[in-house]
Amino acid sequence: MSIYTRTGDKGTTALFGGSRIEKDSLKVEAYGTIDELISNMGVASSFIKDEELKAELVDIQKKLFVLGAELASDENGIKHLKEQIEQNDIDNLEKIIDKYMGKAGPFNGFVTPGKNIQSAMLHVSRTVARRAERVIITFSKEDKVREDVRKYVNRLSDALYAMARFEEEK
């Protein structure tokens, strides 16, 4: 099977569900930024030695694939999704935030990223998550985005911050 189809050569891409849209649409920007975030988190994870933290990052990446699939779906595709982000996923991120902020200690002001490669890459992932959130909010002004999707991405940047603080303080 070839990975190229030539169907996007004219500047459109297929959504899950079958419809096609322009590659520079806000919808594509939204799920593309989630894809970028997944990759950045993979780079961060490759430097992290803490197995529990590494496993949590992989679990979050899997949830981001679910979230990205929802963003990459048209109305027909949404009906066929097997999983969506739900409140319990948001709750899990809040538990992660609380756990790593508890381990990192009190917040004493702004953190300058770069104390070590692990925390620096988590901070890069955090900033990509913030950008994803901005794009999703902008996109939601022209098309429906579920509240749980918006909440999840918002909590995720906080979780990545907490994880970065943990890696800085270890």
Beta strands, then each sheet from edge to edge (+ up, - down):
strand 1: 12-14
strand 2: 20-22
sheet 1: 1+ 2-
end
